[in-house]
Amino acid sequence: MQQPPKVIDLHYKTDEEQPANTYVGSLKRDANLDRFYSSNITSLLQYKFLKRQSNLFTLNAHTGVLKTAVKIDRETVCPVRMDVCSVKLDVAVQPIEYIKIIRVVVVIVDVNDHTPSFASPVLEFEINESTAPDSASLTNTAISKNSLSPSQLNYFDVDSEIDTSPAFNVKIKVTKKLDREVKSVYHLVVSAIDGGGKRGSVKVVVNVIDANDNIPTFERTHYEVSIKENVPIGYLVETVKATDKDDGLNAEIIYSLESGGVVTRSKSKKNIASSSVALPFQIDNKTGAVFTSGVIDFEEVIMYRLIISARDMGPDAVQVSVPLTVYIEDENDNSPEISFHTLSSRPGEAEVSENMKIGTFVAYVSVFDADHGLLSLYFYIHVFFYLYASSDAFFILKKMNNREFQILTAAVFDYEKIREFHLSFICSDNGDVPRTSSQALKVNVTDLNDNSPQFSSQKYRVSVKENNEVGKQIIQLAASDRDSNLNAVITYSLTIKEAPANSISEDAVFLINNETGLITVAASLDREKQDKYLLEVTAQDGGQPAKYDVAYVHVTVQDVNDENMKAHNRTYLHKNNLFYVSTSVQRNDVIVRVVASDLDSGENGRVTYEIISCIETDDASLKNHNQITTEVGSIFSSSNQNFTYELTILASDHGNTSLSALIILRIFVNESYTRTGHLIVKKEDVHLKVVIAFFCGLALVIFVLLF
């Protein structure tokens, strides 16, 4: 089946002022969708406005029928006059696999439902008696809200022009020469008829007024005046006068003033013509008096050319003008101006680096006086300059001419001793009453990177407990630099220099904040593996080239009682955990020695021993037949040995929270065995297992040596 186009254009017409729900058209039928889709598909199609472009119409989503939603007023929909008033709608056909766009244009047809109207029921005009026939017209607007072509309006004895709005400009022309003395008022009726036959009228009253046939005349053709600069605001400059031979308002004169150009004076003493300078003058529009309204400054403008205009108050007044030239006379009202030109980007400041040689350029000084003639500094030889500083041994003033100087260094500066100087300059002109100026210059001594950072000490000692939290702060180092800015910005770095032979990896054990010098521990420390570190800390400034200082931090790792003791029988231990002892053992003979090792240090690593076991025999007093040295761990007999028995020895350290280990020995007395043994507690040779044993009716948790 043939595929429909992606976009379908439909056009409809509907009259305005029809009731809501008026049928406009069927999009489904007029788009010929039945030709492109089967009935099964067309029954599935839905119709929807792409966006709510208008509230004038409704669309049935299933049938595609378009109707009006409200009563439509064409003049509201299209307020601007146009031949065709239309509404555009975009409709989407769904579902998505059959999506099409239908562009609908609905033309709103005009109905003659309005009567032509005028802005006012009575219009009144004035016209001068000297108006020539056909040379002037009276205008008003006749309004018809219906959309009609110009040929549909008929005007009696009037002309009409079509505006862009639904209106017509009505012009009433003078056809004969008027004479107010014969007739001073006319009463007219103007009617407007639209193409539908509806009529609107307005009454027009035309008043003929007297002609203003004389123009004002000034007493002089040109005015000139001189005033001194700095006269006060309101100072009377000149009064102009014009007369008019007419009577009444036709003879009443009003004055105005505007610029005809000025001559300005720049600092280069050249006179420049300009028309953009604001005028410091005003005129009384009734009396013609010209007075100052702003500051008069010879140094800015030396001459003003004013245009004075006069016109009478009558209609069709003709304006006449005359020039008024105002010359400005100079006074010694300006002090010399001192200017500094330096290599610094900050106004009023100069810069010189420390350690620069004598005679280095600091600033260029120039002086300017805006006054003219004999008052100006340029025309006098004597210029007085005085240089003040905290010490005149640091600078010299080199004269180039009467108004130009150079400031040079007279010493070698040290930023760390003096960082700035404040200089003052004084200059006087040679007026009758001399005027004096002073100007200050700040000279900044800029820093060179001639100082290294300095630690307060070259060696630091600090201790930290093992098993610490990662990130623990241990010490903050600070270095100072007498330089400034980047030369004094210090960056810290850290290197681990020394560690014992059994050192763990040095990588990232300690970290330093490169801005603050704060050292933190980046790993959990183990004293049994490494008990001290030597850190090298470098403080480097930001100068070019950079300078640095080095300090050393000795870190001692403090012991924590975190190591358990381990037991191991190095020799003489037979299978089934038996020690063989000769029956010939006498009182106070050493049977066996137990040794417990603890990797901790100090009291945490000091081990003592105690026999605590019950005996696997009916003889409960056998325990007292053996004793152990508390510090050494030697077990010796306190009586003759003739039984096989079992001992449990408790080995304990002396930490604040004591840790301990149990050692179980089985002693077998044999006549043929003559040697004693040692039991050594050692971490790397032992495995511990937690078991629950019951001795003498007590429940004990013990560590049993397994071999």
SULJO-V507870 format. One record per pair of residues at least 4 apart in sequence whose C-alpha atoms are under 7 Angstrom apart, sorted by the first residue. I is the first residue (numbers start at 0). J is the second residue. Records with the same first field share a line. If there is no record, write none. Layout:
I: J, J
//
This chain:
0: 35
1: 35
2: 35
3: 35
5: 99, 100
6: 99, 100, 101
7: 30, 100, 101, 102
8: 101, 102, 103
9: 102, 103, 104
10: 103, 104, 105
11: 23, 24, 104, 105, 106
12: 105, 106, 107, 108
13: 23, 106, 107, 108
14: 107, 108, 109
15: 71, 72, 73, 107, 108, 109, 110
16: 70, 71, 72
17: 21, 70, 71
18: 69, 70
19: 67, 68, 69, 70
20: 66, 67, 68
21: 66, 67
22: 65, 66, 67
23: 65, 66, 67
24: 64, 65
25: 29, 63, 64, 65
26: 30, 63, 64
27: 31, 32, 62, 63
28: 32
32: 36
33: 37, 38, 41
36: 40, 41
37: 41
38: 42
39: 43
40: 44
44: 61, 92, 93, 94
45: 60, 61, 92, 93, 94
46: 60, 61, 63, 90, 91, 92, 93
47: 60, 90, 91, 92
48: 89, 90, 91
49: 89, 90, 91
52: 88
54: 68
55: 67, 68, 69
56: 65, 66, 67, 68
57: 65, 66, 67, 68
58: 63, 64, 65, 66
59: 63, 64, 65
72: 76
73: 77, 107, 109
74: 78, 144
77: 84
79: 163, 164, 165
80: 146, 163, 164, 165
84: 106, 107
85: 104, 105, 106, 107
86: 104, 105, 106
87: 103, 104, 105
88: 102, 103, 104
89: 100, 101, 102, 103
90: 100, 101, 102
91: 98, 99, 100, 101
92: 97, 98, 99, 100
93: 97, 98
94: 98
109: 145, 146
111: 145, 195
113: 143, 144, 145
114: 143, 197, 198, 199
115: 141, 142, 143, 191, 192, 193, 198, 199
116: 141, 142, 143, 199
117: 140, 141, 142, 201
118: 140
120: 201, 202
121: 201, 202, 203
122: 202, 203, 204
123: 203, 204, 205
124: 204, 205, 206
125: 205, 206, 207, 208
126: 206, 207, 208
127: 207, 208, 209, 210
128: 177, 178, 179, 207, 208, 209, 210
129: 177, 210
130: 134, 135
131: 176
132: 173, 174, 175, 176
133: 172, 173, 174
135: 172, 173
136: 170, 171, 172, 173
137: 170, 171, 172
138: 168, 169, 170, 171
139: 168, 169, 170
140: 166, 167, 168, 169
141: 166, 167, 168, 169
142: 165, 166, 167
143: 165, 166
144: 165
146: 165
147: 151, 194
149: 161
151: 193, 194
152: 191, 192, 193, 194
153: 191, 192
154: 158, 190, 191
155: 189, 190
157: 169, 170, 171
158: 169, 170, 171
159: 167, 168, 169, 170
160: 167, 168, 169
161: 166, 167, 168
162: 166, 167, 168
178: 182
179: 183, 207, 208, 209
183: 206, 207
184: 204, 205, 206, 207
185: 204, 205, 206
186: 203, 204, 205
187: 202, 203, 204
188: 200, 201, 202, 203
189: 200, 201, 202
190: 198, 199, 200, 201
191: 198, 199, 200
192: 196, 197, 198, 199
193: 197, 198
211: 249, 313, 314, 315, 316
213: 243, 244, 245
214: 243, 317
215: 241, 242, 243, 309, 310, 311, 319
216: 241, 242, 243
217: 240, 241, 242
218: 240, 241
220: 321
221: 321, 322, 323
222: 322, 323, 324
223: 323, 324, 325
224: 324, 325, 326
225: 325, 326, 327, 328
226: 326, 327, 328
227: 327, 328, 329
228: 295, 296, 297, 327, 328, 329, 330
229: 294, 295, 296
230: 234, 295
232: 291, 292, 293
233: 290, 291, 292
234: 290, 291
235: 289, 290, 291
236: 289, 290
237: 288, 289
238: 287, 288, 289
239: 287, 288
240: 287
243: 250
244: 250
245: 249, 250
246: 250
247: 251
248: 311, 312, 313
249: 311, 312, 313
250: 311, 312
251: 311, 312
252: 285, 309, 310, 311, 312
253: 284, 285, 309, 310, 311
254: 284, 285, 287, 308, 309, 310
255: 282, 284, 307, 308, 309
256: 281, 282, 305, 306, 307, 308
257: 305, 306, 307
258: 278, 304, 305, 306
259: 274, 304, 305, 306
260: 272, 273, 274, 303, 304
261: 272, 273, 274, 300, 302, 303, 304
262: 270, 271, 272, 273, 300, 301, 302, 303
263: 270, 271, 272, 273, 299, 300, 301
264: 268, 269, 270, 271, 298, 299, 300, 301
265: 269, 270, 299
266: 369
279: 291, 292, 293, 294, 295
280: 289, 290, 291, 292, 293
281: 289, 290, 291, 292
282: 287, 288, 289, 290
283: 287, 288, 289
296: 300
297: 301, 327, 328, 329
298: 369, 370
301: 326, 327
302: 325, 326, 327
303: 324, 325, 326
304: 322, 323, 324, 325
305: 322, 323, 324
306: 320, 321, 322, 323
307: 320, 321, 322, 323
308: 318, 319, 320, 321
309: 318, 319, 320
310: 316, 317, 318, 319
311: 316
312: 316
329: 371
331: 370, 374, 430
333: 368, 369, 370
334: 368, 434, 435, 436
335: 366, 367, 368, 426, 427, 428, 435, 436
336: 366, 367, 368, 436
337: 365, 366, 367, 438
338: 364, 365, 366
339: 347, 362, 363, 364, 365
340: 362, 363, 364
341: 349, 361, 362, 363
342: 349, 350
343: 348, 349, 350
347: 440, 441
348: 440, 441, 442
349: 361, 362, 441, 442, 443
350: 361, 442, 443, 444, 445
351: 361, 443, 444, 445
352: 444, 445, 446
353: 411, 412, 413, 414, 444, 445, 446, 447
354: 411, 412, 413
355: 359, 411
356: 411
357: 408, 409, 410, 411
358: 407, 408, 409
359: 407, 408
360: 406, 407, 408
361: 406, 407, 408
362: 405, 406
363: 404, 405, 406
364: 403, 404, 405
365: 402, 403, 404
366: 402, 403
368: 375, 376
369: 375
370: 374, 375
371: 375
373: 378
374: 429, 430
376: 428, 429
379: 429
380: 401
382: 401, 426, 427, 428
383: 426, 427
384: 424, 425, 426
385: 424, 425
386: 422, 423, 424
387: 391, 422, 423
388: 420, 421, 422
389: 420
392: 409, 410
393: 408, 409, 410
394: 406, 407, 408, 409
395: 406, 407, 408, 409
396: 404, 405, 406, 407
397: 404, 405, 406
398: 403, 404, 405
399: 403, 404
413: 417
414: 418, 444, 445, 446
415: 481
418: 443, 444
419: 441, 442, 443, 444
420: 441, 442, 443
421: 439, 440, 441, 442
422: 439, 440, 441
423: 437, 438, 439, 440
424: 437, 438, 439
425: 435, 436, 437, 438
426: 435, 436, 437
427: 433, 434, 435, 436
428: 433, 434, 435
429: 433
446: 482, 483
448: 482, 486, 542
450: 480, 481, 482
451: 480, 546, 547, 548
452: 478, 479, 480, 538, 539, 540, 546, 547, 548
453: 478, 479, 480, 548
454: 477, 478, 479, 550
455: 478
457: 550, 551
458: 550, 551, 552
459: 551, 552, 553
460: 552, 553, 554
461: 553, 554, 555
462: 554, 555, 556, 557
463: 555, 556, 557
464: 556, 557, 558, 559
465: 523, 524, 525, 526, 556, 557, 558, 559
466: 523, 524, 525
467: 523, 524
468: 523
469: 520, 521, 522, 523
470: 519, 520, 521
471: 519, 520
472: 518, 519, 520
473: 518, 519
474: 517, 518
475: 516, 517, 518
476: 516, 517
477: 516
478: 538
480: 487
481: 487
482: 486, 487
483: 487
484: 488
485: 541, 542
486: 540, 541, 542
487: 540, 541
488: 540, 541
489: 514, 538, 539, 540, 541
490: 513, 514, 538, 539, 540
491: 512, 513, 514, 516, 536, 537, 538, 539
492: 511, 513, 536, 537, 538
493: 511, 534, 535, 536, 537
494: 534, 535, 536
495: 505, 533, 534, 535
496: 533, 534, 535
497: 532, 533
498: 502, 531, 532, 533
499: 529
501: 528, 529
502: 528, 529
503: 528, 529
507: 521
508: 520, 521, 522
509: 518, 519, 520, 521
510: 518, 519, 520, 521
511: 516, 517, 518, 519
512: 516, 517, 518
525: 529
526: 530, 556, 557, 558
527: 598, 599
530: 555, 556
531: 554, 555, 556
532: 553, 554, 555
533: 551, 552, 553, 554
534: 551, 552, 553
535: 549, 550, 551, 552
536: 549, 550, 551
537: 547, 548, 549, 550
538: 547, 548, 549
539: 545, 546, 547, 548
540: 545, 546, 547
541: 545
558: 599, 600
560: 599, 603, 654
562: 597, 598, 599
563: 597, 658, 659
564: 595, 596, 597, 659, 660, 680
565: 595, 596, 660, 680, 681, 682, 685
566: 595, 662, 679, 680, 681, 685, 704
567: 678, 679, 680, 681, 684, 685
568: 572, 677, 678, 679
569: 677, 678, 679
570: 676, 677
571: 578, 676
572: 576, 577, 578
573: 577, 578
576: 664, 665
577: 665, 666, 667
578: 665, 666, 667
579: 666, 667, 668, 669, 672
580: 590, 666, 667, 668, 669, 672, 673, 674, 675
581: 668, 669, 670, 671, 672, 673
582: 640, 641, 668, 669, 670
584: 588, 639, 640
585: 636, 638, 639
586: 636, 637, 638, 639
587: 635, 636, 637
588: 635, 636
589: 633, 634, 635, 636
590: 634, 635, 636, 675, 676
591: 633, 634, 675, 676, 677
592: 632, 633, 634, 676, 677, 678
593: 632, 633, 677, 678, 679
594: 632, 678, 679, 680
595: 606, 650, 679, 680, 681
596: 680, 681
597: 604
598: 604
599: 603, 604
600: 604
601: 605
602: 653, 654
603: 652, 653, 654
604: 652
605: 652, 653
606: 630, 650, 651, 652, 653
607: 629, 630, 650, 651, 652
608: 629, 630, 632, 648, 649, 650, 651
609: 627, 629, 648, 649, 650
610: 627, 646, 647, 648, 649
611: 647, 648, 649
612: 646, 647, 648
613: 694, 695
614: 619, 622, 644, 645, 646
615: 644, 645
616: 644
624: 636, 637, 638
625: 634, 635, 636, 637
626: 634, 635, 636, 637
627: 632, 633, 634, 635
628: 632, 633, 634
640: 668
641: 668
642: 667, 668
643: 666, 667, 668
644: 665, 666, 667
645: 664, 665, 666
646: 663, 664, 665
647: 661, 662, 663, 664
648: 661, 662, 663
649: 659, 660, 661, 662
650: 659, 660, 661
651: 657, 658, 659, 660
652: 657, 658, 659
653: 657
660: 702
661: 701, 702, 703
662: 703, 704
663: 703
681: 685
686: 704, 705
687: 702, 703, 704, 705
688: 702, 703
689: 700, 701, 702, 703
690: 700, 701, 702
691: 699, 700, 701
692: 698, 699, 700
693: 697, 698, 699
694: 698
//
